[in-house]
Amino acid sequence: MKVQKVNPLYEQIYDNLKEAIISGELQPGERMVDAWFAEKLSVSRSPVREAFRKLEQEGLLINQDGAMLVYKPNVDDVVELFEVRAGLEGMAIFLTTTRISAQEIEDLEKCIYRVRKAFIEKDLQEVVNQNTFFHEFIVKASKNKRLIDMMGNINNLTLLYRNNFFNYYYVNDSFIEEHIEICEAIKSGNPDLASKKMRDHILHDLEQLKEKLNEQKGDQSGA
């Protein structure tokens, strides 16, 4: 990790730590000691603590009996997050369908092409990147600032979950067909249909994830 004395130090430290948590460089459950990071980055403990506070507010760090730990995802939390996403992204795409430009629709279609290509080439990291782009693009195209801000924190946790449960996502390419249907609903100018397609898509992802996790539990109990 590197910091430059241009922007506020705590923001740079926050950005570095957030990326390290989401990527898995900092492991779930790992203890975060402000003095250690301060020494590593050659800064005082104050900006490190400020970065810790911001990460805690976003749910990426948790305070457990005075110790700051990297958040460890669990299945119940994933279910709750997907349920919230279904509601918020359903609203976002409703607004997007009434406000999106022709160029933005073209950008969405290009994203679908890229994710299909990545899936065929078994480039799973690029599949994650393009899937993330698809969902975040639709939220931003809603042009609702409060909704965009609310989804920002949720997206950080979503990425963390995807990295921790990586092997349980994208077991088949059904999500790509669902993205196509979502895009077609947007192009038709039908916000109700687009909203339904998005909610169904997110909840379908959730059911697939739960099924794979249950299979894993069964395999472990039978081992």
Long-range contacts (C-beta under 8 A, 24 or more apart in sequence): 1-40, 1-41, 3-41, 3-43, 8-47, 9-43, 9-47, 10-46, 10-47, 10-48, 10-50, 10-51, 10-54, 11-51, 13-37, 13-41, 13-43, 13-47, 13-48, 13-50, 13-51, 14-50, 14-51, 14-54, 14-55, 17-51, 17-52, 17-55, 18-55, 18-58, 18-60, 18-156, 21-55, 21-60, 21-61, 21-70, 21-71, 21-160, 22-60, 22-156, 22-159, 22-160, 22-163, 23-163, 24-163, 24-164, 26-70, 27-70, 28-70, 28-71, 28-72, 28-73, 28-164, 29-69, 29-70, 29-72, 30-69, 30-70, 31-67, 31-68, 31-69, 32-61, 32-68, 32-69, 32-70, 33-68, 34-68, 58-153, 58-156, 58-157, 59-153, 59-156, 59-157, 60-156, 60-157, 60-160, 71-160, 73-157, 73-160, 73-161, 73-164, 73-165, 75-210, 75-213, 77-161, 78-161, 78-165, 78-206, 78-209, 79-206, 79-210, 81-154, 81-157, 81-158, 81-161, 82-202, 82-203, 82-205, 82-206, 82-209, 83-203, 83-206, 84-154, 85-154, 85-158, 85-202, 86-198, 86-199, 86-202, 86-203, 87-199, 88-139, 88-147, 88-150, 88-151, 88-154, 89-135, 89-138, 89-139, 89-151, 89-198, 89-199, 89-202, 90-195, 90-196, 90-198, 90-199, 91-142, 91-147, 91-195, 92-138, 92-139, 92-142, 92-144, 92-147, 92-151, 92-198, 93-138, 93-142, 93-182, 93-186, 93-191, 93-194, 93-195, 93-197, 93-198, 94-191, 94-192, 94-194, 94-195, 95-142, 95-143, 95-144, 95-147, 95-191, 96-138, 96-139, 96-141, 96-142, 96-143, 96-186, 96-194, 97-185, 97-186, 97-189, 97-190, 97-191, 97-194, 97-195, 98-189, 98-191, 99-141, 99-142, 99-143, 100-141, 100-186, 104-137, 104-141, 105-183, 105-186, 105-187, 107-137, 108-134, 108-137, 108-138, 108-183, 108-186, 109-183, 111-137, 111-179, 112-176, 112-179, 112-180, 112-183, 115-176, 115-179, 116-173, 116-176, 119-170, 119-173, 119-176, 124-166, 124-170, 127-170, 128-159, 128-162, 128-166, 128-169, 128-170, 131-170, 131-175, 132-158, 132-159, 132-162, 134-179, 138-182, 138-186, 138-198, 165-209, 165-213, 167-212, 168-208, 168-209, 168-212, 168-213, 168-216, 169-205, 169-209, 171-208, 171-212, 174-204, 175-201, 175-204, 175-205, 178-204
